[in-house]
Amino acid sequence: MKNVFKLGITALMALLLIVGCSSNDTGANDGSDTGDTADSLKVVTTYSILYDMVQEVGGDRVDVYSIVPIGQDPHEYDPLPEDVKQTADADMVFYNGLNLEEGNGWFDRLLETTDKDGDDSSVYVLSEGVEPKYLTTEGQENEQDPHAWLNIENGIKYVENARDMLIKEDPEGESYYTENADKYIEELRKLHDEAIERFEGLPDERKAFVTSEGAFKYFADAYGLNGEYIWEINTEDEGTPDQMKRITDIVKEQNIPALFVETSVDPRSMEALADETGKEIKGNLFTDSLGEAGEDGDTYYKMMEWNFDTIYDGVKE
């Protein structure tokens, strides 16, 4: 964390020119590229969850590239030369908003570097229309919590936005995008409804859990749970003595039944909490990143399904 955006605008533009002259490859960033198709829209997303949503809706009519590699943190990132090239060449750029990509200013600087800042009509925020939650840490109360996609109702809004934004850019594909979105939304809504019913059946004392980052506010509210955390957002210091004392007291006082660690964070703070409280880490959860292709949680649907199963199995014991 707390990386510095190491390459200035001039240096990035120079690298962009070098990449452009040396290769015509639009290769994947850690596999998140569908391959170049001459007639398809060139789309860039900031991280893997948005990549999957846009790919589900866009299908064969889009060529999608995801900037932040799977398993890395989209809050704070240092773009690579290929990220700059892909963004500069993109017909559309999708980002989450809600304070996600603002950690070290990497996304704003990338847009500035590629002349897509300001009122550029090719840049779209997929969380448009989502009702935000806010951080509660002292001094951060006016900052939005970005993890809206962890409530599938919000994820559906992202999908609807992707559909409408793709239609705006490619009106000839309206029926295709609409059909894909409708099918995808039906699958997501069924998963959402099943999760609500499942968690409703738990006794109240089994409805609490702890994660490293406080990313599960939207999730907990949607599915009737109580999500506690060590630190509130990944742009903070992580696992400080004050944070550890606060969460240790909460776990002991409330007898919280389960601890979980996210796939994109350092597990050492959670391991220390487990040692201090005698509670078991019941599994890994997906928050800011999908799983690797071909592995658990490698799509938005599968990561949410994994989270539902893992949390339910962890708290019910």
TAMO-V305940 format. One record per helix or strand. SS is the DSSP state (@ for helix, = for strand). FROM is the first residue (numbers start at 1). TO is the last residue. If there is no record, write none. Layout:
BEGIN
SS | FROM | TO
SS | FROM | TO
END
This chain:
BEGIN
@ | 9 | 22
= | 33 | 33
= | 41 | 45
@ | 48 | 61
= | 62 | 66
@ | 81 | 89
= | 92 | 95
@ | 106 | 113
= | 123 | 125
= | 133 | 134
= | 144 | 145
@ | 148 | 150
@ | 152 | 169
@ | 171 | 200
@ | 204 | 206
= | 208 | 213
@ | 217 | 223
= | 226 | 231
@ | 241 | 254
= | 259 | 262
@ | 268 | 277
= | 281 | 285
@ | 300 | 316
END
